[in-house]
Amino acid sequence: MWWSNEMKSTLLLLLAALGLAAGPCGYHRAGRGGNLPKDVRVIAVPAFKNTSLRYRVEQRFTEAVMDEILRRDRRLTVTSTPERADVVLRGDIKGFNVAGVLLDDTGRTRVFQVTITIGVTLRDRRTNRILFDQPNFVFRGEYELPEGPATLFNEEDPAVDRIAQEFARSLITTLLEGL
């Protein structure tokens, strides 16, 4: 197809105008600006509260969060003492539920689902301003009850550890990258 110079110029101008108009569509690079101020160097993670009445589950979640912070951002120091920190991350294990989700041929439960509800608040200790608040993180995991003598071993504990690690990864990604 043969185009005149005038048509080419008009088409080029139209495409340029369209490109400029479509440029600021609200898209931005993911991960720009998290919930953590740039000047934060010390983050306190006191032991999570446990209102679920499940024995020692709060220790697993507290440790998983502390480990994930150290793994993801080496510029941060983690402490359990709020008085020594720039920001304080508090957590509360609010719910712990185990339910059978799959039965075998004999009617015995083979697969269980663990559901854990956690509330988290990040507060700037210097200004007392809440930087992040999520009252109901819900995380789920499953485990299978093996047959035979292996049934003596509790598979729930490794499932809870996996959930704690998944929670910690999700939380710290949200705090550091704002996703």
C-alpha positions in Angstrom: 0.0 0.0 0.0 1.3 3.4 -1.0 1.1 6.2 1.7 1.7 9.8 1.1 4.1 11.7 3.3 1.2 13.7 4.8 -0.6 10.5 5.7 2.5 9.0 7.3 3.1 12.2 9.3 -0.6 12.2 10.5 -0.4 8.6 11.5 2.9 9.0 13.3 1.5 12.0 15.2 -1.7 10.1 16.1 0.3 7.2 17.4 2.5 9.5 19.5 -0.5 11.2 21.0 -2.1 7.8 21.8 1.2 6.7 23.4 1.3 9.8 25.6 -2.3 9.5 26.6 -2.0 5.8 27.5 1.2 6.3 29.5 0.0 7.2 32.9 -2.7 4.5 33.2 -2.1 3.9 36.9 0.3 1.1 36.4 3.4 1.0 38.5 6.2 -1.4 39.3 5.2 -3.9 41.9 7.0 -3.6 45.2 7.6 0.1 45.2 7.4 1.3 48.8 6.5 -1.0 51.6 5.0 -0.3 54.9 8.4 0.1 56.6 9.9 3.6 56.7 13.4 3.9 55.1 15.1 5.0 58.4 14.0 1.8 60.3 17.0 -0.2 61.4 15.7 -2.2 64.4 12.4 -4.0 64.4 11.0 -5.6 67.6 9.0 -8.8 67.3 7.9 -9.6 70.8 6.4 -13.1 71.4 3.1 -13.3 69.6 0.0 -13.6 71.9 -1.9 -16.8 71.7 -5.6 -16.5 72.3 -6.3 -19.7 70.4 -5.4 -21.9 73.4 -3.2 -24.1 71.2 0.0 -24.9 73.1 3.1 -23.1 72.0 1.9 -22.3 68.5 2.8 -18.6 69.1 6.5 -19.5 69.4 6.6 -21.1 66.0 5.0 -18.0 64.4 7.2 -15.5 66.3 10.4 -17.5 65.3 9.3 -17.8 61.7 8.7 -14.0 61.4 12.0 -13.2 63.0 13.9 -15.6 60.7 12.1 -14.3 57.6 13.0 -10.7 58.5 16.7 -11.6 58.9 16.7 -13.7 55.7 15.0 -11.0 53.6 16.6 -7.7 54.8 20.1 -7.8 56.2 20.0 -4.1 57.0 17.5 -4.8 59.8 18.3 -5.9 63.3 15.6 -7.9 65.0 15.0 -7.8 68.8 12.3 -9.1 71.1 12.5 -5.9 73.2 10.2 -3.1 72.0 12.2 -0.4 73.9 15.2 -1.0 71.7 13.4 -0.8 68.4 12.3 1.8 65.8 9.1 -0.2 65.0 7.3 -3.0 66.8 5.5 -5.9 65.1 2.9 -7.5 67.3 1.0 -10.6 66.5 -1.9 -12.6 68.0 -2.8 -16.1 67.1 -6.6 -15.8 67.3 -7.8 -19.1 66.0 -6.6 -22.6 65.4 -8.9 -25.1 63.9 -8.3 -28.7 62.6 -10.9 -30.4 60.5 -11.0 -33.7 58.6 -11.4 -33.1 54.9 -10.9 -36.6 53.3 -12.0 -40.0 54.5 -10.6 -43.4 53.4 -12.7 -46.4 52.4 -13.2 -47.4 56.0 -14.6 -44.0 56.9 -11.5 -43.0 58.8 -10.2 -39.4 58.3 -7.0 -39.4 56.3 -6.4 -35.8 55.4 -6.8 -32.9 57.9 -6.9 -29.2 57.2 -5.4 -26.8 59.7 -6.7 -23.2 59.6 -4.9 -20.5 61.6 -6.1 -16.9 62.0 -3.5 -14.3 63.0 -3.8 -10.6 63.7 -0.7 -8.4 63.1 0.0 -4.7 63.9 3.2 -2.8 63.0 3.6 0.4 65.0 6.3 3.1 64.7 7.5 3.3 68.3 8.8 6.9 67.9 5.6 8.4 66.7 3.2 5.7 68.0 1.6 5.7 64.5 0.2 2.4 63.1 2.1 1.6 59.9 0.3 -1.7 59.1 -2.7 -3.4 60.6 -4.2 -6.7 59.5 -6.6 -8.2 62.1 -7.4 -11.4 60.3 -4.7 -13.1 58.3 -6.0 -16.6 57.5 -3.6 -19.4 56.5 -4.4 -23.0 55.8 -2.4 -26.2 55.4 -3.1 -29.9 55.1 -1.5 -33.0 56.4 -2.2 -36.7 55.8 -2.5 -39.3 58.5 -0.3 -42.2 57.4 -1.3 -45.8 57.7 0.3 -48.4 60.0 2.8 -47.7 62.8 3.6 -44.3 61.3 0.3 -43.1 62.7 2.0 -42.8 66.0 3.9 -39.7 64.7 2.0 -36.5 64.7 1.9 -34.8 61.3 0.1 -31.8 62.6 3.3 -30.2 63.9 5.2 -30.1 60.6 2.0 -28.7 59.0 1.9 -25.9 61.5 5.5 -25.2 60.9 4.8 -24.9 57.1 1.9 -22.6 57.7 4.1 -20.4 60.0 6.7 -20.1 57.3 4.2 -19.3 54.6 2.6 -16.7 56.9 6.0 -15.1 57.6 6.9 -15.0 53.9 3.6 -13.3 53.1 3.8 -10.8 56.0 7.4 -9.7 55.4 6.8 -9.4 51.7 3.9 -7.1 52.4 5.9 -5.1 54.9 9.0 -4.7 52.8 7.6 -4.5 49.3 4.1 -3.2 49.8 2.5 -6.0 47.8 
